[in-house]
């Protein structure tokens, strides 16, 4: 067997790995889109792959973030006609993600999009967690999906073939993230492909990050300004709503009860509905809150903006009114979406605060704001220079990714540790640091940075 890497090798986006079983048969694990400086920036590339797919008999999806699934249309266009295997929750969410990706990067033709989505849904094979299963078209291969705790439906995948177990981590979640249970390590992995997004960093703990979030919003209340939180529509948005509901619940009778929490993303609103419907996948804490009659993802102060007309109206209103509000909008790296209009309107206002709660890839506007904003710098948005007078904050603890300690523990807690570890999905420094740490945990393993 051979493992090939077609993405997430020189950075953190474009996840796509190929498990080659023999010279006629292989499977893909994810087929993601490159973003930021890792992308060529050409829309035409969204329907092109740079590797042959003649032997690819199946696609296994770890979760439905765009950097893991955004190139599925390209895979289909290249002639792939095998099954698309995903957890039940991911299979439910994937068509929404791909519909949005097609509208932004490929076409607005509703008929073409619906035709493609029907094709995707006919190929989707939803699977349960924790059950070994076979693939009809691939002899000798069995697999098992295990909860990864990253976003709803996320999984790491165990493959069993020729008496060997190969594990692909996908993106692993942080142990104390809101809403979802923490991932548990597999019992055995002979070979492991592991992400390293935060391989060189440690997140602040949940109590501290919640305090920091609350402090920033209190500052907003005092300054009569807006808190802008760029966040991915799935995962981060729902976690933030969960934490904000808890802060408001604990501070009943204060100004917190009057602050508007605005989700300005039709896609995020749809995902939040799915998170509510799939509450059986929540962790024990979230289930306990729900059983007490609380609504962590549907509280009174929550406002959802759907139409573009209402979005434009709200941006102008917040720009001129100075009414305190919290706005959560995509994209998480400020590379498009409705957050860009808020940033253009409000970055020049010192009453505004921008809070980053997730990874910002180099080459994205989010990375520029995060790096240059605290120095009073500027950023280009839609080819327009915007001076940054807003406060800029980063709360690393809200990342949906495991940090260095979590990644090391994922390997450390395996009963039978890998003979080979391949480190992907991280910047150069993060991978190098994690390689050293994993070498200490598995001194006999061959630790590779592809």
Secondary structure, DSSP 8 states (H G I E B T S, - for coil): -EEEEEESSSSSS--EEEEEEETTEEEEE------GGGS---GGGGG--SS--TTEEEEE-S---HHHHTTHHHHHHTT--SEEEEEHHHHHHHHHHHHHHHHHHT---HHHHHHHHHHHHHHEEEE-BT--EEETTEEEEEEEEEE-SSSTT-EEEEEEETTEEEEE--S---TT-SSB------SB-SEEEEE-TBTT-----HHHHHHHHHHHHHHHHHHT-EEEEE--TTTHHHHHHHHHHHHHHHTTTSGGGG-EEEEE-HHHHHHHHHHHHTGGGB-HHHHHHHHTT--TTS-TTEEEE-SHHHHHHHHHHHHHH---EEEEES-TTSSSSTHHHHHHHHTT-TT-EEEE-S---TTSHHHHHHHHGGGT-EEEETTEEEE--SEEEE-GGG-SS-BHHHHHHHHHT-SB--SEEEEESS-HHHHHHHHHHHHHH-TTSEEE--
